[in-house]
Amino acid sequence: MKELDSTDNNEEQSQESTQPATVIDRADLTEVHEAANALVEALANVPDGDMVGEIVANALKLLRDQTNRGDIKLINKSFKELRYALKIFAPYRDVRKVSIFGSARTMEDHDDYKQAAAFGKQMAAAGWMVITGAGGGIMAAGHGGAGADPSFGLAIRLPFEQKTNPFIEGDPKLINFKYFFTRKLMFVRSSHAIALFPGGFGTMDEGFEVLTLVQTGKSVPMPIVFIDKPGGDFWAGWQHYVKNHLLARGLIGEDDLHLYKITDKIDDAVHEVRHFFANYHSLRYHRDEVIIRLQKQLTEAQLETIREKFKGLAVKGTFQLSAPLNVERDEPALAHLPRLIFTFNRKDHGKLRMLINHLNDLVEK
């Protein structure tokens, strides 16, 4: 068994042992389970140890379930990737971050590249960190504009097209992934905003995935901005497809169009991202309730306007102002923020985004 305090290594281990020192028949795991139960009991006395104990218990079920070695390797490697990535992001948990997607094939003299570099530069100047896939093209532009210090790189090992760009190469905030699904999870989970520049299948995949996650409530709301070159029509063509094929056939709703913004102006893109947090701070789901944390307390008049304008979002009762709930006791740093709470219908996420826009617009009035 590996020592728990051994040095982390994000690369593949050089070689696996082909034969354990002692082989125990899977049918007789009595000693293993006794040792594991003792470990789980000890973990119960450690902060968050109960959750780690569940991980240990579920890992042992792989033996009970007669899971084949290939599947166990998949689970093991994906778990290791996620654990390592979370460790790297942890010191920057409280810093806003934007993920930038776009083609790895975009050349430095292309207007899309210049737009991405300008966007990365402005976001870094505003105190944000920039996450890209660490490759060339738009990814290199985002890192180059932002600089190394505020940049994260989430690289994927591919047989082609994926060479680490010089702006993030060798940086401790560069993380190498074997699997797309672990990498994509970290992109969305670690981001407070998404910016997409013209790209191919991968960019479309990332764009539609984040829209799906926000539309279904599997991700908290966040600004999603599609950025074109000045006068460009790449995203206008995409929008034509969305409106004339998805919306026209009833496959999405009219309010879903409010989940994102298309622009060819960097200043507008930066404003879209930053303005999202002008008054809105964060959101937390608790059963059927939505807890919206705000920067500024609402007046009674503003609350009444929200109750009337967005009443369809609340399926029971109405919008209420509140102090922190007991369920939020694990986030003491946010205890000072005022709350807007209501019982959400859990389906109109486009309308929820419109509510957030309304809350943000209040600070400018």
C-alpha positions, 0 to 999 in steps of 0.5 A: 500500500502506498504511503499516504504522505508520499509526494504527489505526482500528476503524471502516470506511475512508471510501472504497476506491480503485476503481483501483490505480495500477499493475495487474498481470495475475493470471497474471503475479505473478512480481515480486510473488512474488519480493518476497513471498519476500524478505519471508518470508525476512526475517520468519524472523529476527523473533520469531514472524515465521515465523507472520506469513510464513505469513499473507502466503503464504496471502494471496497464494494468494488471487490464485493461487486466482482468489478473487473480490473479495467473498470477499477483502473478507470475509477482509480485514475479518474479519482486521482485526477479529481483529487489532485485538481481540487488540491491545485485549485484549493488555494484560489477558491475565493478568486473569481475565474473564467474558463476560455474555450476556442479553437487550438488551430487559431493563429496568432495573427487572426482576429479571434486570437487577438480578441481572446488575448484582449479578453484575458488581459482585461479579466486579469486586470479586473482581478479574475483568473483565467482557465484554458485547456493549456494548448495553442490557439485561443487557449494560448491567447487567453493565457498570453493576455492574462499572464502566467500568475492568474492562469490555470491550464487544464491539459488533456493528453491527445495524440495530436494538436495538444502541445502545452503553450509556453505561457503555462508550461511548467507552471504549478497550476498546469494540470494534466488529464487523461480523461475528458470527463474529469477535465470538463468537470473541473472546467465548470466546477472551478469557473464563475463564468464561461467565454467561448471563441470560434472553434470546432467540435470541442468548443461546441461540446463545451458550449452546449454542455455548460448551457445544458448544465445551467438550463437544468440546474446541474450547475449554478447560474453563471455568465456565458458569453460567445465572443466573435471577432469585430464584425464576425458572423461565427456566433450569429450563424450558431444563433440562427441554428439555435433559433430556427431549429431548436427554438422554432421546434419547441426543443428549448424555451424562449427564456433559454436565450437569456442564458447567454450573450453573443458579442463582438466587442471585448468591453461588452463581454467583460461587462457581461461577466463582471456585471453578473456579480454586481449585486448577485454574489452566489446561489445555493440550493436547499431541497426545493428552496433557492438561496440567493446571496446578495451584495446589497439588501433589497428595499421593500419596494424592490422586493414587491416588484420582484414578487410581481414580476417573477411570481411564476418562479415560486411554486409555494409561498413567495420571495422572502428576505432572510438571514443565513439559514442553518444549512449554510453554517459551513460557509461562515465567510458569507454570513454577512450577506443578505439573502433572497429566498424562495421555493423554486419550480426547478425548471425555469432556469432562463427566467432565474437568470432574468431574475439575477439580471434584474437584481444586478440592474438594481445597483445601477438605479 
